[in-house]
Every structure is written in C-alpha cells, then in structure tokens.
C-alpha cells in the first residue's frame, strides 16, 4: 500500500511540474506577442555604450570613461 501511495505522489508531482512549465511557456509567449521583453533587462542604453567606445578609441583611461559615460568600471572591462 505504501508503494502505491508513493507512486501516486510521484505522479502528481511530475504532473504539476509539467503543468507549471507549460504555464510559464505560455505566459512568455503571450508577453512576447504583446511586445514585452523577457529575460534580464539591459543595464546600459546603447548610446552610453557607443559613447564609451568612442572615448576608448580616443585613448581615454577606464576611470575617465566610467565617469563620463556613467558606466561602472567593471562593466567596461566586460
């Protein structure tokens, strides 16, 4: 009897996991169709990144670029 109970609980857990994955997938699809961006948001706008690249080409140091562009020094290394 205990084995049947265990198997039923395992079955219900697997079903719940499947249903949860389906709900999440559907929610992502609906959000993308509505125009929402899924995933982690970008931390710096593209214009700041381009400005930092321009300063780097001009020979500015990382500290100067970080101050002028408003991007943290660690992010500039990446």
PyMOL commands that set and color helices and strands:
alter all, ss='L'
color gray80, all
select helices_A, chain A and resi 2-33+46-57+62-69+73-77
alter helices_A, ss='H'
color red, helices_A
deselect
rebuild
show_as cartoon
